[in-house]
C-alpha cells in the first residue's frame, strides 16, 4: 500500500491559498496563481540602459534609442546615441535633460524636444552627470 503525500517541501512562488466555501471543515483549501505582472509597453530594441522621470515626463534608454514614455504605455523616440550598450545616466535642469553614455553626452531641450550631441571640445565624455 502506498502512502499519500499530504505536504511537500517545494516552494510555492506566486501562488495564494484560498479556502473552499462553504465548508464544515477549516482545512479545505486550494492553490490559485497570483495575477502577477502584465506587459505594459515593449520599447525599442537592445538592452535597457537607464530611466529618468521628471515628474510629468518619463524617459528610458533601450539600445541606442532614447524614448519618452507616456501614461498609456505608448512612446516616442526622442534621440539616438552613438553607443548601444552599457549604462547611461540622466540629469535634468529647468529646461533641458542631459544624457551621458561614457564617450558622449547629449542634450534634450524639454520645450521643443530637440535632441543634440554635446559638441563642445572641452567636453571629454562622462559616465556620470549632475546638475
C-alpha positions in Angstrom: 0.0 0.0 0.0 1.3 3.4 -1.0 1.1 6.4 1.4 -0.4 9.7 0.1 1.9 12.7 0.5 0.0 15.4 2.3 2.7 18.0 2.3 5.6 19.0 0.3 8.8 21.0 0.9 8.6 22.6 -2.6 8.4 26.4 -2.6 5.1 27.9 -3.7 6.1 31.1 -5.6 3.3 33.3 -7.0 0.6 31.2 -5.5 -2.0 32.1 -2.9 -4.2 29.8 -0.9 -8.0 30.1 -0.8 -10.4 28.4 1.4 -13.1 26.4 -0.2 -16.5 27.8 0.7 -18.9 26.7 2.0 -17.4 24.1 4.2 -17.7 22.5 7.6 -14.0 21.9 7.8 -11.4 24.6 8.4 -8.6 22.9 6.4 -10.0 22.7 2.9 -8.0 25.0 0.6 -6.9 25.2 -2.9 -4.0 26.9 -4.7 -4.5 29.7 -7.1 -1.9 31.7 -9.1 -1.5 35.3 -8.2 -2.3 37.7 -11.1 1.4 38.8 -11.5 2.8 41.4 -13.9 1.3 42.4 -17.2 3.3 43.7 -20.1 2.7 47.5 -20.2 4.9 48.5 -23.1 7.6 47.0 -25.3 10.0 49.8 -26.1 12.9 49.8 -28.6 15.4 47.1 -29.2 18.5 46.2 -27.3 19.3 46.2 -23.6 17.7 48.5 -21.0 20.3 51.2 -20.2 18.6 53.7 -17.9 15.5 55.7 -17.0 14.6 59.2 -15.7 11.3 60.7 -14.6 10.9 64.5 -14.5 7.6 64.3 -12.5 5.4 64.9 -15.5 7.5 63.2 -18.2 9.4 59.9 -18.2 12.4 58.8 -20.4 14.1 55.5 -20.9 17.0 54.3 -23.0 17.0 51.0 -24.8 19.9 50.1 -27.0 20.9 53.3 -28.8 17.4 54.9 -28.5 16.2 57.5 -26.0 12.4 57.3 -25.7 9.7 59.4 -23.9 7.1 57.1 -22.4 3.5 58.2 -21.9 0.9 57.1 -19.4 -0.9 54.8 -21.8 2.2 52.7 -22.5 2.9 54.5 -25.8 6.3 56.0 -26.5 8.1 58.3 -28.9 11.8 58.1 -29.8 13.4 61.5 -28.9 17.0 60.7 -29.9 19.7 58.2 -30.9 23.0 57.7 -29.0 26.3 56.7 -30.6 26.5 53.6 -28.3 24.1 50.8 -27.9 25.3 49.0 -24.7 26.3 49.9 -21.2 24.5 52.1 -18.6 23.5 55.7 -19.3 22.8 58.5 -16.8 20.3 61.3 -16.9 20.2 64.7 -15.2 17.7 67.4 -15.5 17.8 71.2 -15.3 14.8 73.6 -15.7 14.7 73.4 -19.5 17.0 70.5 -20.6 17.6 66.8 -19.9 21.2 65.7 -20.2 22.1 62.1 -21.1 25.6 60.6 -20.9 26.8 57.2 -22.1 30.5 57.3 -21.4 32.2 58.7 -24.5 29.4 61.2 -25.4 26.9 63.5 -23.9 23.5 64.6 -25.3 21.0 67.4 -24.5 17.2 67.1 -24.9 15.5 70.5 -24.8 12.3 69.8 -23.0 10.2 72.6 -24.6 11.0 71.7 -28.2 12.1 68.0 -27.9 15.2 68.9 -29.8 17.9 66.3 -29.2 21.6 67.0 -30.0 25.0 65.7 -29.1 27.3 67.9 -27.0 30.0 69.1 -29.4 31.9 71.4 -27.1 35.6 70.5 -27.4 36.0 70.9 -23.6 33.5 68.0 -23.0 35.5 64.8 -22.9 32.6 62.4 -22.2 31.4 61.1 -18.9 29.7 58.1 -17.2 28.1 60.4 -14.6 26.2 63.7 -14.8 24.9 66.1 -12.2 23.1 69.4 -12.4 
